[in-house]
Amino acid sequence: MPTFSAIADELLRTLLAYEDGVPDEQIRVIFGARYEQLATAINELLGANRIQLFTQGNALVYKAIKEETALKFEGLG
């Protein structure tokens, strides 16, 4: 399992608590002033196949990919 930065790890743990994903507006509230630091964390987690981004209506939604699922896709691409 890869080691993530502290903020990426926090984001992943937050997302894992919400099975259906978390809208961007809620992420803004949860992370507050640290929201601006999330771009690097999001790229880090996307690169490791640990989160997915999608739109639901007009909202951007972040959803965690469980570790066992991510491991199935490791090396594919």
Secondary structure, DSSP 8 states (H G I E B T S, - for coil): -----HHHHHHHHHHHT-TT-EEHHHHHHHHGGGGGGHHHHHHHHHHTT-EEEEEETTEEEEEE--HHHHHHHTT--
